[in-house]
Amino acid sequence: MLPQSSTAGNFEPKFYTGGGTRFYLPLLHDIMALEKPALVVTLGLADAQAHLSLCQTVARF
């Protein structure tokens, strides 16, 4: 389980443009925090919000 401070409800992205990806940022945060993958590849993400959110999560853990 994740600590309460690191769940999707408490995630605040540092880079936020308000695009359609914004709804998936908390989900991506939780997936990264739970799985802690060694390699992450982001392809086809137009505004880079998801990529930067993944980087932010990796920096926290």
N, C-alpha and C positions, 0 to 999 in steps of 0.2 A: 504494500500500500504506500501511497505517497503521503508525505507529511501534509497537514492541512494548509500550510503556507504555500505549497507548490501546486495546488490543484488548479484546474482551468478557470474556476471562478475568481481566483486571485491573480490571474495572469494579466499583465498590462504591457503590451508591446511598446518598445521604445521607438520603433519606426512604424508609423500608421498613416496610410493615405486614404482610408475609407473605401477602398474598392470592394469588389465582391468576395475577395479572399478573406476578408475580416471575420467572417463567420466560422472559418476553419482554423484560425490561429490558436484558440484555446485547445482544440482537439490535437493539433500538431504538437503543442507544448506538452500535453499529457502523454502522448505517444513517445516523444523523445525522453521525457523524464522517467517513464516506466521501463522502456526497452534499453535505453543507453547504447545505441548502436555505435559501432566503431567507424562506420562510413555512412555518409548521407549524400545522396545525389538528388538535386532538384532540377527537373527539366520542364520547360514549357510554362514557367510561372511568369506571367507578364510583368507584374509590378514589384516583384522581389520581396513583398511583405512576408510570405511564407518562409523564404530562405533566411531572411534576417531574423525572423522569430525563432527559427531552428537554431541559428547561431547564438541568439540571446539565451535560449534554454541551455545549450551546451556550456556556455560561459558560467551559468549559475550552478551547474552540477559538476 
